[in-house]
Amino acid sequence: MKIYADFGRCVRGFWTGASCRKCVDVCPAGALYVEGRFVKAEPSLCVGCGVCMSACPTGVFTAQLGPYISCREGGVCINGLRAEDYLRLVEKYGEVTVDARCDDCSLRGRGLEELEKAVKAGLKIRVIRGRGGDVGRRMLLRRGLAKLAGGDLLEVKRGPPRRISYDREKAVELGLVSPRRPAIDVEKCTACFLCAGVCPIQAIEVDEDEVMLKVDGYKCAECGLCAEACPEGAIKLVEGGEPVETYLFEVEQCPNCGTVYPKKRGVCPVCGVGRELIREVYGV
């Protein structure tokens, strides 16, 4: 099956220090690799398994899926689907049939666990089970046939970083995911708000008027970029707690330029006058 890669969604485009390589690590064909700052692709090596789709937290990789999922008939491997993906498919088609004859397959992985979650949640899914042999050779044949037809199984698009919409509230309610969300240690946080700037989904937002951070766990894709980028190590992904939290910050006004900013920041973001210098010059 044709896989579409939109690298404008990749977390590596949102922050120079991003280290995510989840898609690279799971690709069984070596079609993805890291070069410099970005993930690159070699479309001619792609076998169309789609495992990269479930590995990527921000949806770089997609495929046009129908109501019948079978790698044996040109579709993606079920390792490319998460439980919440089945929810979207059932909402679209009403019922989904999944060929899960994976007992002898060398690619067997978490796909079966995710499928079972979806089935136990009561989604309308018909599962074909049993021993179906190893599909590895069949996928190599699929790649060869694609080449003969004058194309590859991976189509790549690049562009500037682009934030995406993501909401898993219903998936959480059905028990399809056990979400982790960003939790902020207010003792360590200096209110630089870099976390909100790098979030590719806007799960962390800044209210400039109230000087407040809002963290929406339903939107969080668990990419971990906020925790990785935080210079103070004030963020970690945690399970449980309130899915949506707000963090208020005490403010002060810079006597040099009048800008109001979070007191914990310690330096005016406009004129750059530090608190110690303010005390020396203005005696406050």
C-alpha positions in Angstrom: 0.0 0.0 0.0 1.1 3.5 -0.8 2.5 5.4 2.3 2.4 9.2 2.3 5.1 11.0 4.4 4.5 14.7 5.2 7.7 15.8 7.0 6.3 19.2 7.7 4.7 17.4 10.7 7.9 15.9 12.0 8.9 17.1 15.5 12.4 17.6 14.3 11.2 20.7 12.4 9.9 22.4 15.6 13.1 22.4 17.6 16.8 22.0 16.6 17.5 19.7 19.6 14.8 17.2 18.9 16.1 13.6 19.0 13.0 11.6 18.0 13.8 8.7 15.6 10.9 6.4 16.3 10.1 5.8 12.7 13.7 5.1 11.8 14.0 2.5 14.6 10.9 0.5 13.5 11.3 0.5 9.7 12.0 -3.1 8.8 13.3 -2.1 5.3 15.8 0.7 6.2 13.8 3.2 4.1 14.1 5.9 6.8 17.3 7.4 8.3 18.5 10.5 10.1 20.8 12.9 8.3 21.9 16.0 10.2 18.8 17.4 11.9 16.1 15.7 9.8 14.6 12.3 9.0 15.2 11.4 5.4 13.6 8.7 3.3 14.7 6.4 0.5 11.3 5.6 -1.2 12.8 2.8 -3.3 13.4 0.7 -0.2 9.9 1.1 1.2 7.8 -2.1 1.3 4.5 -0.4 2.2 4.1 -2.1 5.6 3.0 1.1 7.3 4.7 0.3 10.6 6.0 3.9 10.7 2.4 5.2 11.0 1.9 4.0 14.5 5.4 4.9 15.6 5.2 8.5 14.7 3.4 10.6 17.4 2.6 13.5 15.1 1.2 11.7 12.1 3.9 12.2 9.5 3.0 8.9 7.8 -0.5 8.1 6.5 -2.2 5.7 4.1 -5.6 5.6 2.5 -7.2 2.8 4.6 -10.5 1.1 3.7 -12.8 -1.1 5.8 -10.7 -4.2 5.1 -7.2 -4.4 6.6 -5.0 -7.1 5.2 -1.2 -7.0 4.5 -1.7 -10.2 2.4 -3.9 -8.3 0.0 -1.7 -5.2 -0.5 -2.7 -3.4 2.7 -0.7 -2.2 5.7 0.6 -4.4 8.5 -1.6 -4.2 11.6 1.6 -3.1 13.4 0.9 0.2 11.7 -2.3 0.8 13.5 -3.0 1.9 17.1 -6.3 1.2 18.9 -7.4 4.8 18.4 -6.9 4.3 14.6 -9.6 1.6 14.6 -12.0 4.0 16.3 -11.6 6.4 13.4 -12.0 3.7 10.9 -15.2 2.3 12.5 -16.6 5.9 12.8 -15.9 6.3 9.0 -17.1 2.9 7.7 -19.4 1.5 10.4 -17.5 -1.9 10.6 -14.0 -3.0 9.9 -12.5 -6.4 9.0 -9.0 -7.1 10.1 -6.8 -10.0 8.8 -4.8 -10.8 11.9 -3.3 -14.1 10.8 0.0 -13.1 12.4 1.1 -16.2 14.3 4.0 -17.1 12.1 5.0 -13.6 10.9 8.5 -12.2 11.7 7.0 -8.7 11.8 4.6 -9.6 14.6 4.6 -6.9 17.3 2.3 -4.7 19.3 -0.3 -4.5 16.5 -2.2 -7.5 18.0 -2.3 -5.9 21.4 -3.7 -2.7 19.9 -6.3 -4.6 18.0 -7.4 -6.5 21.1 -7.8 -3.2 22.9 -10.1 -2.0 20.2 -12.1 -5.2 20.2 -12.5 -5.2 24.0 -13.7 -1.6 23.8 -16.7 -2.8 21.8 -15.8 -1.4 18.4 -17.4 -3.1 15.5 -14.4 -5.1 14.2 -14.4 -8.5 12.6 -11.1 -10.3 13.2 -9.7 -13.1 11.0 -7.3 -15.1 13.1 -5.0 -18.1 12.5 -1.6 -18.9 11.0 -0.9 -17.1 7.8 2.8 -17.6 7.2 5.5 -15.0 7.1 4.6 -12.0 4.9 8.2 -10.6 4.7 8.9 -12.1 1.3 5.5 -11.0 0.0 6.3 -7.4 1.0 9.6 -7.6 -0.9 7.7 -8.8 -3.9 5.3 -6.0 -3.4 8.2 -3.5 -3.6 9.5 -5.1 -6.8 6.1 -5.0 -8.4 5.8 -1.3 -7.6 9.1 -0.6 -9.3 8.0 -2.5 -12.4 4.9 -0.3 -12.4 7.2 2.7 -12.4 6.6 3.9 -8.9 7.5 3.6 -5.2 5.4 2.7 -2.2 6.5 5.8 -0.3 5.6 9.4 -1.4 7.5 12.1 0.4 6.4 15.8 0.9 8.5 18.4 2.6 7.8 21.9 3.8 8.0 24.2 6.8 6.9 23.0 10.2 3.1 22.8 10.4 1.1 22.2 13.5 -1.6 19.6 13.4 -5.0 19.0 15.1 -5.2 16.1 17.5 -7.8 15.1 20.0 -8.1 11.8 21.7 -10.8 12.5 24.3 -13.1 9.9 22.9 -10.3 7.3 22.7 -9.5 8.0 26.3 -13.1 7.6 27.4 -13.3 4.2 25.7 -10.1 3.0 27.3 -8.3 2.7 24.0 -5.3 4.7 25.3 -3.8 5.3 28.7 -2.6 8.8 28.0 0.4 10.6 29.4 0.4 14.4 29.6 2.9 17.1 30.3 3.2 18.0 34.0 5.1 21.1 35.0 7.1 21.4 38.1 6.3 25.0 39.1 9.3 25.2 41.4 11.7 24.6 38.5 9.8 26.5 35.8 11.1 29.9 34.9 8.1 30.7 32.6 10.2 31.0 29.5 7.3 29.3 27.7 9.6 27.5 25.3 7.4 24.4 25.8 4.5 26.1 24.2 6.6 27.3 21.3 7.9 23.9 20.3 4.7 21.9 20.8 3.7 20.7 17.4 0.0 20.3 18.4 -0.6 23.3 20.7 -1.3 21.0 23.6 0.5 23.6 25.7 -0.8 27.1 25.1 0.1 30.5 26.7 -2.5 33.0 27.7 -0.6 36.3 27.5 -3.3 38.3 29.2 -3.5 36.1 32.3 0.1 35.0 32.2 -1.0 31.4 32.3 0.0 28.1 30.7 -2.8 25.7 29.8 -1.9 22.0 29.3 -4.5 19.9 27.4 -3.7 16.2 27.9 -6.4 15.3 25.3 -4.5 17.0 22.6 -1.1 15.7 23.7 0.5 13.2 21.3 3.2 12.2 23.8 6.1 13.2 21.5 8.0 14.5 24.5 9.4 17.5 22.7 8.3 19.9 25.5 10.2 17.9 28.1 13.2 17.5 25.9 13.3 21.3 25.1 12.8 22.6 28.6 16.1 24.1 29.8 15.2 23.7 33.5 14.0 20.0 33.2 10.7 21.2 34.7 8.5 19.1 32.5 7.8 15.3 32.4 5.1 13.2 30.9 2.9 11.5 33.5 -0.1 9.3 33.6 -3.2 10.1 35.6 -4.3 13.4 37.1 -6.5 16.0 35.5 -6.4 15.8 31.7 -6.5 19.6 31.5 -4.5 21.8 33.8 -3.6 25.5 34.1 -0.6 27.1 35.7 -0.7 30.7 36.8 2.4 32.8 37.2 3.0 35.9 39.4 3.9 38.9 37.3 6.0 42.0 37.7 6.4 45.2 35.6 9.7 46.2 34.3 10.4 49.8 35.5 12.6 50.4 32.5 10.2 49.7 29.7 6.9 48.9 31.4 6.5 45.4 30.1 4.6 43.0 32.4 6.1 39.5 32.5 6.3 36.5 34.8 8.3 37.3 37.9 10.1 33.9 37.8 11.6 34.7 34.5 13.9 37.1 36.2 14.6 39.2 33.1 12.5 41.5 31.0 11.8 39.8 27.7 11.7 43.2 25.9 14.6 45.2 27.2 16.6 42.4 28.8 17.2 44.2 32.1 17.7 41.6 34.8 16.2 41.8 38.3 19.5 42.5 40.0 20.3 45.4 37.6 16.8 46.8 38.3 17.4 46.7 42.0 20.8 48.5 41.5 19.4 51.2 39.2 15.9 51.8 40.6 16.2 50.5 44.1 13.2 48.2 43.9 
